[in-house]
Amino acid sequence: QVQLVESGGGLVQAGGSLRLSCAASGSPFRFNDMGWHRQVPGKQRELVALITSGGGTNYADSVKDRFTISRDNAKNTVYLQMNSLKPEDTAVYYCFAIIGGPTYWGQGTQVTVSS
């Protein structure tokens, strides 16, 4: 059974930094794209950042130059370094991984940025 376990969320002041981690396990298949979405109550979930198995990256315009996604393929772990955080970054952040064909999701971790 595939599991994605997230860590690293919390409360930070505007301008601060947080690092999210997501460790995936339980699949004999190749881990393809991995990344992060976020969701604010009442709004649709939006893609924050994605990284392919080859290291290619894609970011939402709102986080470019502030967030950096990386992965450790040996550990099946994806990271999101978030710098210069803004109150509008407040959301539940969900890790995802595309494994074989299906997309799997983590349970979500709350990030709160105070002004």
C-alpha positions in Angstrom: 0.0 0.0 0.0 1.4 3.4 -1.1 1.9 5.9 1.7 3.0 9.5 1.5 4.0 11.0 4.9 4.5 14.7 5.1 6.3 16.8 7.7 7.5 20.3 8.3 4.4 22.5 8.3 3.8 25.0 11.0 3.4 28.7 12.0 5.9 31.3 10.8 6.0 35.0 10.5 5.9 36.7 7.1 9.4 36.7 5.5 10.3 33.5 7.3 11.1 30.1 5.9 9.8 26.5 6.2 10.9 23.2 4.6 8.3 20.6 3.9 9.2 16.9 3.4 7.2 14.0 1.9 8.4 10.5 2.1 6.7 7.9 -0.2 6.8 4.2 0.4 5.0 1.0 -0.4 5.3 0.7 -4.2 7.5 -1.5 -6.3 6.9 0.8 -9.3 8.9 3.8 -10.4 8.0 7.1 -8.8 7.4 9.6 -11.6 6.3 13.2 -11.0 6.2 14.3 -7.4 5.2 17.6 -5.9 3.0 19.8 -3.9 -0.5 21.3 -4.1 -2.1 23.6 -1.6 -5.7 24.4 -0.7 -7.4 27.2 1.1 -10.9 26.6 2.5 -13.5 27.5 -0.1 -11.0 27.5 -3.0 -9.8 24.9 -5.4 -6.6 23.0 -4.8 -3.7 24.5 -6.8 -0.4 23.2 -8.0 2.5 24.8 -6.1 5.5 22.9 -7.6 6.3 19.7 -9.4 9.5 17.8 -10.1 9.9 15.0 -12.6 12.0 11.8 -12.0 14.7 13.4 -14.1 14.7 16.6 -12.1 12.7 18.9 -14.3 10.7 21.5 -12.3 7.6 23.5 -12.7 6.3 26.2 -10.3 3.2 28.3 -9.8 3.9 31.9 -10.8 3.0 33.0 -7.3 5.9 31.1 -5.7 8.6 31.3 -8.4 11.9 32.7 -7.0 10.7 32.0 -3.4 10.1 28.2 -3.3 12.4 25.4 -4.4 11.4 21.8 -5.0 13.9 19.0 -4.8 13.9 15.2 -4.5 16.0 12.4 -3.3 15.2 9.4 -5.6 17.0 7.0 -3.4 14.7 7.9 -0.5 11.6 8.5 -2.6 11.4 11.8 -0.8 10.4 15.2 -2.1 11.2 18.5 -0.4 9.8 22.0 -0.7 11.9 24.8 0.6 9.7 27.9 1.1 11.5 31.2 1.6 10.1 34.8 1.9 6.8 33.4 3.0 3.7 35.7 2.7 0.4 35.5 4.5 -1.2 34.5 1.2 0.9 31.3 1.3 -1.3 30.1 4.2 -2.9 26.8 3.2 -2.9 23.1 3.7 -0.1 21.7 1.6 -0.6 18.3 0.0 2.2 16.1 -1.3 1.5 14.0 -4.4 3.3 11.3 -6.3 2.5 9.7 -9.6 3.5 6.1 -9.4 3.1 3.9 -12.4 -0.1 5.6 -13.5 -2.2 6.6 -10.5 -1.7 9.7 -8.4 -1.3 9.3 -4.6 -1.7 12.0 -2.0 -0.5 12.7 1.5 -2.7 13.7 4.3 -1.8 17.4 4.2 0.2 19.7 6.4 -0.9 23.1 7.6 1.3 26.1 6.8 0.3 29.4 8.5 2.1 32.6 7.8 1.3 35.5 10.1 1.6 39.1 9.1 
